[in-house]
Amino acid sequence: MKKKISGKTIFNLSVVVLCIGMLGYFCLSEDGLIAFLKSAQRIDAGWIIMAISCHLLNIAIDAYLIYRFTANNCPQYRFSGALKSSMVGQFFSCITPFASGGQPMQIYLMSKQGVDPGISTAGLMQKFLVYQSTLTVYSLLAIILRWNFFGGTMRVMWGAALIGFASQALVIVAILLFSFNRKITHKLITFIYHLLGKLHIMKDVDSRIESLEFQLSSFHTCNKELFKNRRLLLETYVCTAVQLTATFIIPYCIYRSFSLHGARVVDMVASQAFVTMVSCFVPLPGAAGGSELSFLGFFGMFFTKETIQSAVLIWRLITYYGTIALSAPFSHLGKKSKKEREAEESEKEKTKNSV
C-alpha cells in the first residue's frame, strides 16, 4: 500500500520550488545577474561587503538583545548561549510561515541551557515587543515623512504597506495584553490547551495547565520588573533602532555597488521599511514572493531596468539565503553535547548506586 503524501510535504515542496524558481529567474533572465556580470558593468565589492556587514551587525545585535533580556532575570546566562539561541531563531524563522518557528525553538534550546521556560518566554516576548514597537514607530515616521513621495506614485504597494503597518500595531496591542494581563493570558492558553486536547494533539491537558501556573507567574513577574528598569529599556530600544537602521540601509549599499548615484538614503531606508511592512503578512516562509515583489515595487524607481533584478537577487542572498546558510549549523537541537551526555550518565550512575 502506497503512502499518501501529506499536505505539509506538498506545501514545503511548493515553497522550495517557488524559491528555486525565483532564484533562477532573477539569475538567468534577460536582465538578471548573469547577464549583468557578462556586460561591461562591474559590481563594487566594497559596497557589497558593507551590505553583508550591516546584516551581520543585525544578527549580532539580535544575540545581544536576547542576552540582555534573559540575563536581567537569569544572571548566569552567557552571551555565547544567546548567540546560539539567536542563530536557532534566525534559522527556524526563515523556514516557517510567518517566522512562527523561531521563538518556540529558542525557548526549547534555552531550557536545555538551563533557563526556566517562564524566564525565556518573558525575555523573548520583551525583545519582540521592543522590536515590534520600534519598527512601528520607524514605519510611522517613514509614512509621515515620505507620504508625498510614495503616496501618489505607487498606490497599490502603498496600500499594502499601510495594511502591514496596521497589522503591526494590532500585534503590539495583543502582546501588551498577553504580557501584563495574567487573567487574559491564562484564559487564552487554557482554551488553546483544551482545544488541542479535544483534537487529540495534546495529552495530560490538566497537568500541563497546572504546570503552566508557575511559568505564567514567572513570565508576568519578569515583565513587571522590566518596566522598572528604565536603563535597560532605553538601551534595548536604542540597540533595536540601530539594528533596524542597519537592516534598512542594505538596499542602499547594493544600489551604490552598481555605481548608481542620485537616490537619497532616507528614501531608500523608507522604502525598505515599507517592504518590511508588506512582507510581514505574507504567510510563506521568508515571505517568499511577497518580499521580491514588494522590493521590485518600492525600489524600481531607484535602480535601472538593467540592475533591479540583480539587486533583488543580491538582497535576498544576503538577508535570507545567507541567513539560512549561516544559521543552519546551529539547528541540530536534538543532538546532545558530550558534556550533556556525560552529565546524564553520571546522574544515572548515582541513581543506580543509591538503589
N, C-alpha and C positions, 0 to 999 in steps of 0.2 A: 504493500500500500504506500503510495507516494505521499510525502509530507506536503501540507499546504504551506505556501509562502505567506507569512504574517503581514498584516498591514504596516507594521513598524518597519519590517525589512524593505518593503516596497517604497515606503516613504524615504528611508535612508538612502536607498539606491537612487531614487529620483533626485535627491539633493546632490549626491555625488555626481551624477550625470549632468545636472544643471551647472554645478561649479566647474566641472571639466569643460563643458561646452562653452561657458563664458570665458574661461581662460584661453581656450583655443581661438575663440572669436577675436578677443582683444589682442591676441598674439599674432594670428595668421591672416586676419582680414586685410583689405586693401590699405587702410591707414593704420594698421596695427603696429606692434612694437618691432617685429622683424623687418617690416617694410621701412620703418623709421631708421633702424640701425643700418640698413643697407644704403640709405640715402647719404648725402654729403653731410647732413647734420650729425652732431655728436651730443651725447649727454654728459653734463658736467658732474663728474663723480663726487666732487666736494659737496655739492648740494644734496646729492643722494645720501652721502654719509651723514650729513646734517639731519635729514629726514629720519634715517634709521636711529640716530642718536636721540632725537625727540621721542621716538616710540619707546626706546629703551628707558628713557627718563620717566615716561608714563608708567612703565612696569615697575621701576624702582620705587616710585612714589606710592604706587598701589601696595607694594610689600611693606613700605614704611608705615602706611596708614593702618594696615592690618596689625602690625606690631604695636603701634601706639594705642589703638583702641583696646587690644587684648591685654597688653601689659598693664594698662590702667587698673584692671581688676585681677590680673594674674601676673604678679611681678616677676615670676621665674621664667616667663615666656621670653624666648630669644628671637632676634631678627632672622637668624638662619631658618627657624621654623616658619616665620611669617613669609619669608621668600618662597619657600616650598609651597606653602598654602596659597600664595598669590599665583604661582605658576599653575598649580592644580586648578584654581578657579578660572584662570585665563583659558586653559585647555578645554574644560568642560563647558564653559560659557560659549566657546567658539563652535562646539559641535552639537549643542542642544537648542531647540526652538526657544526664542525669546531669552536666550542666555540663561535658561532656568536651571541648568545643572550645576552651575558654578558654586553657589553658596552651599547647597546640601553636601557636595563632595568636600568642600572646605571644612565644614563642621565635622564630618566624619574623620577627615585627616587630623584635625586639631584635637579631637577626642583621643586619637592614638598618640598624639604628642603630649597628652596629659592635661588638656584644657577642658574644664567642665562644659558640657553642651550648652548650658544656660548662659555661661560667660561668652563662649564663642559665638553663639547666636546673637547675643546682645551687641558684641563688638562688631560683627559683620553687618548687623542691621543699622547700627550707628554710622558706620562707614558709608553704607548705601544711602542713608538719609542725608548725610553731609554732601555726598557726591550728587545725589539727585537734586537737592535744593540749590547747590552751586550751579549745576547745569541749567536748572530752570531760570535762575537769575541771569546767568550768562546768555541764555536764549532770549529772555525777555529784553535785555539790553540790545541784543542784535536785532530783534524785531522793531524796537522803538527807534534805534539809531539809523537803521538801514531800510525803513519802511518804504520810502520813496524810491530808493534804488532798486529794490527787488519787486515791490508790490505790483507795479504796472507792467513788468516785462515777462513775468512767468507766473501767471495766476494759478494754474493747476498745481505746480510744485509749491507755490507759496501757501495755497490752501492746505496741502498735505502737511507742510511744516507747522502750520497753526494747529491742526488736529493733533500732531505729535506733541506740541507744547502743552495743549490741554490735557492730554493723557499723562504727561509727566507731572503736572500739577495735581491731578487726581491721585497719582501714586504716592505723592508726598503726604496728602491728607490721610490715605489709607495707612501709611507707615506710622504716622503720628498716633493714630487711633490704636494701632496694633502695639506700639511701643509703650504707651503710657496709660492705657485703659485696660487694666488687668481683667475686668469683668467681661468686656467685649472679646478680648483675646481668648479667654478660657472658653466662652460660649462657641466661638468660631472654631477653635481647634477640636473641642468636644464633638461638635456637629460633624466635622470632617472625619474624625476617628470613627464615629458611629456609622457614617456613610460607608467608609472603607470596610468596616466590619460586615455590614449588610451585603456588600458586594463580594464578600469573602476574599478581600485583598489583604486585610489585616486581622491577625488573631490576638486573643487576650486583650481586647479593647479596654476593659475596665482597669486592668493592671497597668496598662500603658497610660491611661488618663491619670491614674493615681501617681505614677512616677513623674508625670508631667507637672504636677503641682510644685514640686521643688524647683524644677527648671524654670518655670514661669516666675516664681518668686525671685530667683537669681537674676533672671532676664530683666524684670522691671526695676529691681534694686540697682542694677548696673546702669540702666537708662537714667534713673533719677540722679545717680552720682555723677554721670557725665555732664549734665547741665549745671551742676555746681562747680565744675572745673572749667572756668572760663578761659584759662590759658590754653588748655588742651583743645577746646572748641575753636579758638582763634587760630591756633597752629594748624589744625587739621583743615579748616576752611581755606587758609592761605595755601597750604600744600595742594589741596584739591583744585584751586584756581590755577595754580602753576601747572598741575597735571593736565587739566583741560586745555590750557593755552598751548602746551607742548604738543598735544594731540591735534589741535585745530590748525596749527601752523605747518603741519606736514605737507598739505597740498601746495602751500606757497613755496616750500623748499623744492618740491617736484617741478613746479612752474618755473622757478629760476634755473633748474637743472637743464631745461630745454633752451636756455639763453633767451627767455622771454622777459620783457620788461613792460612797465606801464600800469599793471594792476596794483591796487593798494592792498597792503597787508590786512587792514581792518575789514575790507570787503571779502577777502578770501577766508579770513577767520570766521566771519559771519556766515559765509556760505557753508563752511564745514559744520558750524553749529546747526544750520538748517538741515544738512544731510543727516546729522545725528538724530534730529527730531523726526525726520521722515522714516529713518531706518528702525526707530525704536518699536514701531508697531508692525513690522514685517515678521511673520511667525516662523520663517525658515531659519535654520542655523546660520549664524553670521549675517543675518538679514540678506541672504543670497538673492540677487536680482534687484531688490529694493535699494541696496547700497549703491550698486553700479548705476542704476537708472537715475537715482537722485544726484549722484556725483555728476553724471553727464548733464543733467538738467541745470544744476546750480553753477557748475564750473565751465560749461560750454561757452559762456561769454568771455572767459579769460584765456583759455587755451585756443590754439588754432585748430582748424579741421584736421591737420596732419598730426597733431600731437595729443588731442583729447583722449583717444582710445589707448594710446601708450600710457598716458597719465593715470587713467583708471586702473590699468593693469599694475603699474608700479605701486600705486597707492594701496591696492588690495594685497599685493605681495608683501608689502611692509607691514601693514596694520592687521591683516587677517591670516593669510597663509604663513607668513613669517612667524606670527604668534603661535600658531599650531605647531610649527616645526621646533620652535624654541622651548615650548612648554610640554610637548609630548613625552620627553624622557621622565618627567615628574608625575606622569599619570598612572603609574603602576602602584595603586594604593593597596592592592590585595597582597602584595609580596612583603613579608615582614623582614626587617633588617636583622643582621646577625646578632646585634645586641638584644633585640626584642626576643628572638628565638632562645638565646642563652638565658634571659631572664625568666621566660616561661618554663624552660627545662629545670632551672634552679628551683622555681616555685613548686613544680610537680614533685621534685625530689624531696623537698621539705615536707610536703603533704604526705608523701609515701612513708617517710621516716617517722612522722608523728603518729601515723596509724600503726 
